[in-house]
Amino acid sequence: MNGYRGLAAIGLLLFLGACDSGSRYTEIIEVTPILDKSAIANPARASRDRNATILASFQTVGDLQTMTYFGDFDQVIDFQHHQLMQKFSSSGTSDGAGNRRACSMFAQRTGRDTGLVGRNFDNRETEVLVGWFYPTGGYASVALLPLADLGYTPDDPFDDTSEQNRKTLLYAPVMAIEGMNEKGVTVTLASLDRREVTQDPTRDSRFLIHLVREILDRAASVNEAVSIAEKYNVFDNGAAVISHHIFLTDPHAGSAVLEWRDGMMHLVKDTGDWQVVTNSAMFETSQEERRRECGRYNSLAKTMDGLDGPLTWQQAMDALAAAKQKNKTYVIDGQKLKVSTQWSAVFDSGSREMYLALGGNYQTIYRCAVGEAVVAR
């Protein structure tokens, strides 16, 4: 029942037909980024006041926190990468080691140039930040960050009236865990057992979450995302350790999983109109093995087998609602952890929209579009 280790937890169980969505989705809240367009158009001129401009874009919409980011995120990645490598050289592991959560994911091609991706974030209690990102010379994206990753807990919650708390959100470009860009490329994560990876001396190293950021900023397709990943020694819970696989989709090529085995990265492509991913290994395992090993995989695969047409975002959200967890106990590395579904998200790569439900409340849906919809102050 492994999931994102201090980086992300993502999950979905698809269940159609029996779900009654009549009492759901009664309120659709449109959420748009707030930023002066001139700041994005002229990032160099705005660089001196960049942080102040970004902080001014903060807003609270219902139970959702949002902020809009622009600039050269590669510089931020380089700075944090140096800090991470220094940490690993002394301790060998990250703070997230062993902190695993249950998760599963799916993608379905709903048309020639469209598709849906769904997942539940099943974790200990956390709030969520939705960020819009406008990288210099890159693709706009919308991405998610659990505020627990910034140290906020139910005992010490995020205070949206605190200037110091809001300043911590400036770390979001290098800590956002998953999202979708303006080309319809989505990237999400699920954890696996800890594995050693071979360090190729001819390649640079890249922290997993930094790779998520680079894919969202630079990849216009699954193939381009794979090419980006192939440039690096990818790691997460240690300088030579990987404990996740990566789920990639785009509206044209479908989906694929990047997974590490015997120290090497491997690609597992979808073989039809859908692909299911949980915490079970994908590389060189049959679908029958995955079904036997993971009940969530089996349930989801059975339902996907029975589909007679493309999903709507409401049907995908119905599936997430049917799979939500409440105080589910997992024993991980000898420790009991209780997790609940913190949010459910559906990414529509055709419309470039994300639909988000928070804390098991499926009456209120936040709709967040990717792209140029910037409101100037």
Secondary structure as GFF3:
##gff-version 3
##sequence-region A 1 377
A	DSSP	beta_strand	27	31	.	.	.	ID=ss1
A	DSSP	alpha_helix	37	41	.	.	.	ID=ss2
A	DSSP	alpha_helix	43	46	.	.	.	ID=ss3
A	DSSP	three_ten_helix	47	49	.	.	.	ID=ss4
A	DSSP	alpha_helix	50	56	.	.	.	ID=ss5
A	DSSP	beta_strand	59	61	.	.	.	ID=ss6
A	DSSP	beta_strand	64	71	.	.	.	ID=ss7
A	DSSP	alpha_helix	73	91	.	.	.	ID=ss8
A	DSSP	beta_strand	105	111	.	.	.	ID=ss9
A	DSSP	beta_strand	114	123	.	.	.	ID=ss10
A	DSSP	beta_strand	128	135	.	.	.	ID=ss11
A	DSSP	beta_strand	141	146	.	.	.	ID=ss12
A	DSSP	three_ten_helix	147	150	.	.	.	ID=ss13
A	DSSP	alpha_helix	163	168	.	.	.	ID=ss14
A	DSSP	three_ten_helix	169	174	.	.	.	ID=ss15
A	DSSP	beta_strand	178	181	.	.	.	ID=ss16
A	DSSP	beta_strand	186	196	.	.	.	ID=ss17
A	DSSP	beta_strand	204	207	.	.	.	ID=ss18
A	DSSP	alpha_helix	208	218	.	.	.	ID=ss19
A	DSSP	alpha_helix	222	230	.	.	.	ID=ss20
A	DSSP	beta_strand	232	235	.	.	.	ID=ss21
A	DSSP	beta_strand	241	250	.	.	.	ID=ss22
A	DSSP	beta_strand	254	261	.	.	.	ID=ss23
A	DSSP	beta_strand	264	269	.	.	.	ID=ss24
A	DSSP	beta_strand	274	277	.	.	.	ID=ss25
A	DSSP	alpha_helix	287	293	.	.	.	ID=ss26
A	DSSP	alpha_helix	295	305	.	.	.	ID=ss27
A	DSSP	alpha_helix	313	322	.	.	.	ID=ss28
A	DSSP	beta_strand	328	332	.	.	.	ID=ss29
A	DSSP	beta_strand	335	348	.	.	.	ID=ss30
A	DSSP	beta_strand	353	358	.	.	.	ID=ss31
A	DSSP	beta_strand	361	369	.	.	.	ID=ss32
###
